[in-house]
Amino acid sequence: MTDLKLFRIDGGRASELTSRSFALERNLQTLIEENMEVTFGVRYLASEYTTGKVHRGRIDSLGLDENGSPVIFEYKRTSNENVINQGLFYLDWLMDHKAEFQILVASRLGAATAENIDWSAPRLICVANDFTRYDEYAVRQIDRNVELVRYRDFGSDLLAIELVTSVSTETTATTRKASSISAAEAAPGKKSSRTKTVTELLALADLELASLYEKFETFALSLGDDVVKNERSLYFAFRRLKNFACVEVHPTSKNLLVYLKLPPASVELVEGFSRDVSKIGHFGTGDLELRISSTANWPLIEELTRRAYAAN
């Protein structure tokens, strides 16, 4: 059972709030769907989505996360319901019906969003009042992006959600081979007919810049077992339930651009190092930009990244 406890402090004295499960999990589903972007960083698409006469299924909730990855939500309604297997069943259906999902995204979020869906890392989020240790073990054996999220209801105005287990199929960028870039793309002065991916740009980076990225990645992943790295075409995203940092690699200017999901007003901005990009278009998510070209400000980089991690 969950060991999450919540206390109300009144006059310096603490009193424990009693938690409970929702009387009807449907109420929880509605609450999450209406607040999906705030709680999970996922844009809502559909509820009780039917998978057709042949498949004969009904996906509880569908969404698209801030990195463009499809997300399936399944809610555990009874203690003996195998919500993980059910979710994996729907995940397989989703990968076999990409065109149908793309049409749904286009109708809800626009054609441009639908054209940029990231099919490399679809997510399954299982939500329940509690999970067993066997559930957590089973998820770790699955080569899929699966997250177990536990909730507790502390009354009409307090809801706690906790990421119990998160498993990702993503590999770290530093383990990928530079040979993924063709000789023509790597040759100096040779123009490519397409935009290079962030992995290709990282492979083109000099040793100092590559080491800076590896240092940041290692730190971000060390913040907790719940951190997942997601590789998008043009940036790397680090998330818990939501993104807390996105990183672009710029080998020509020899710097990393790190976007943290922190209010810029809460930070003392330093010219040439940090700036408010809340009204400036950029890849990834986060309103605070850090321009990193050396380890000179590393203690501050770690402090701000830790703050972003804690806030998301």
N, C-alpha and C positions, 0 to 999 in steps of 0.2 A: 504494500500500500504506500501511497505517497507520504513523504515526511515533510511536505511543505506546510509551514505554519505562518500565520499572519497575525500581527498584534496591533491593537490600537493603543496609542500613547496619550494619556490624559493626565495632566498635572504631574508628569514625571513617573506615573505608574502605568504598567503595561497590562492589558487584558487581551487574552487570546480570542480571536474571532473563530467561530465554528464554521467549518466548510461543509459543503454538501455537493452532491451531483445534481444536475438539472433533472427536474421531475420528468421531463420529456426531452430526449436528445434532439428532437426536432427544433426545440427552442434554441438550443446551442447552435445548431446548424444555421438557423436564420440569423442569429446574432453575429456569427462569424462571417456569413455571406454579406451582411450589411456593413461590416467593418473589416473586410478582408485586406484592404490595402494598408490600413493602419496597423493591424495586428501581425500580418505576415508579409507585407510588401508585395501582395499579389492582387492584380486587377480581376475583379469578378466577371465571369462569363456566363455561367448557367448553373441552375439547380435541378437536381433529379433528371439529369440528361440521359435520355434513352439511347441504348446502343443497338437498337434495331430488333427485328423479329428473329433473326438467326442467332444472334448473340444473347438476346433476351436479358439484358442487364440494365441497370439504372445507376449512373454515377452520381454520388451525392452532390458534389460541387466541383465545378471546373473553373480554372483561372489561368492567368498568364503572369509570371513573376517579373520583377523589374529587370531581369536579364534576358527576357524574351523566352523563357523556358515554360512549357506547358506544366500545369500543376493539377493533380487530382487530389481532392479531399475525400476521405472516407471516415465516417463517425461510428464508433463502436456503441451499439445500442443495448446489447445484452452481454453478460459476463462470458458466455460461451461462444460468442460470435468471432469467427476468425477474420477480422477486418483486414489483416495483412495480406492473406491469400486472395481475398476478394479484390483488394486494391491492385495487386499484381496482375490479376485477371483483366482488370480494366486498363492497366498500363499497357499490356500487350495489345489490347483492342485499339487503344489510342495510336500506337505506333503503326498499326495496320490501316488506320483511317486518317492519315495526315491531311488529306485533301478536305475531308469533312470538317476537321478541326480548324483548318485554315479558313474555310468559309464562315464558320462561327466567329472566329476572331475578326475577320473582315467586317462582318455585320455589326459587331459590338464595338470594336476599337479602331476600325478603318483598314483600308487596303495596305497602307504603308507598314503598319504593325504586323499584318498577316504575312507580308513578304519577308519579314525579318525574324520569324520564329526560329528559335534555337532548338533543334531536335536532338542535339548531342547529350542533353542532360534533363530529360523530363523527370518531374518529381512526384512522389507519392507521399502525402502527409496524412497519417492516421491519427485521429483525435479521439481520446477516450478519457474516462474518469481515472483509469489506472491501467497499467500493463504489468504482466508478469515478467520474471527474469527470463522465462522461456521465449517470450515475445522479443525481448531485447537480443537474446542469443540468435534467434532465427533471422532477425534483420541483418545481423553482422555476417551471416553466411550468404546473403543475397547480393549479387553483383548488380544492384540497382540503386538509384537515389531514393532512399526511403527514410522518412523522419517519423518518429513516434512523439506525439505531443500530448502531454497530460494537462487537464484543466481542473480547476476547483472553483466553485461558485461560493463566494463569501457574502452573498446578499444581493440586493437589487442593484447596487452600484459598484460592486467589486468582483472582478473576475481575474483569476491568475492562470496563466498558461506557461508551461514549462517544457522545454525541449529535452526529452528523456534520452533519445538516441538518434543520431544522424549518421547515415552511411552514404558515402559518395563514391561514384565510379571514376571521378576525376583523378588524373595524375598531376603531380606538380610540374610546372613548366620547365624547371631546371633538369628534369629527367628526360625530357624530350630531345630527340636527336636533331642537331643542326642540319643534317642531311635532308630534312624535309624541304629545304630551299633548293631550288634548282641552281645550277652553275650560272645560268644567265642572270637570275635574280641577284645572286651574290656578287657578281662581277661589278667592280667600281665603274660608275658612269653609265651603266646599263639600265635603261628604264624598263619597268615592268608594265604589262598591259592591265594589271589589276592592283588594288590596294593590298599591301602585305598584311597578314594577320599579326596579332600581337606576339604569337609564338615565333613567327618568322623574324619579326623585328628584334625580339630578344636574342635570337640566334645571330643576328648581325651586330649586336652590341659589343663594344670592346669589353675587355676583362673587368675593368673597374665598374662599368655600368651593370654588367651581368651580376657581379658580386653584390652590388647595391640591391638589385632586385631580389637576389637569393636571400640576402640578409632580411629584407622586409618580409618576404614570404615566410621565412622560418619564424620570425617574430609573430606575425599575424596568426599562423597556424598553432603557435604555442600558447595562445591566449586561452584556449579551452578545447576540450574534446568535441564541442559542438560547432567548431568552425569548419566550414566547407569552402573550398576554392572552386570557383566556376570559371572556366575559360570561354570567353566570348570571342568574337572575331577580332575586335579592336581593343579589348581590355581584359584584365583579370579581375574577377569580383570575389571578395571574401565576405561570407555571410554567416549569420546564425539563423534565426528565423527570417531576418531581413539582411540586406547588404549593410555592411558597416564601412567597407573600403573598396574602392575600385582603382586599378593601377594601369596606366598607359606607359609604354616603353618607347622612348624617342632616341634611337641610336645616333642620329645626325647631330642633334643638339646636346647629346650625352646627358640626358636627365630622365628621371621618372616623374610622372605627374600622378600624384595620389589624391583621390577625391574621398574625403571622409564625410560620413553622415553626421555632422555636428553643426549646430548653429554658429555661423561665422561671428556673430555678435558676442558669443561667449568666449572668444579667443582673441588675444592680443596679436593682431596681424603684423607680420614683419615683411617689409618691402623686399621683393625678390625671392621670398621663400613661401609665404602664405598669402592667400587672397580670397575674397568672397566672390564665388562664381554662381550665386543663386540666380542671377539675371543674365548669365553668359552661357550660351550653348556649349555642351561638352558631352563626351561619351561617358557611359556609366552613370552612377547616382552619387549624390553627395554635394553639398554646397560649399565645403571648405577645400580649397586646392592647396596641396603642398608640392613645391617644385624641389626635387631632390637631386643633387649632382655630386654630393659627397656625404661623409658621415659627420660633418661639422655640427649639424643640429640633431644628431641622432637621439639623445635623451628626450628632446621635445617631440620628435617624431613618434617615439614609443609612447610617450604620455598621451598625446592626442589620439593615437590609434587605439590605445587602451580605453580611453574615454568613449570613443565611437563604438567600440565593441560592447562596453557596458550599457550604452544607451539603446542598443538595438538587439 
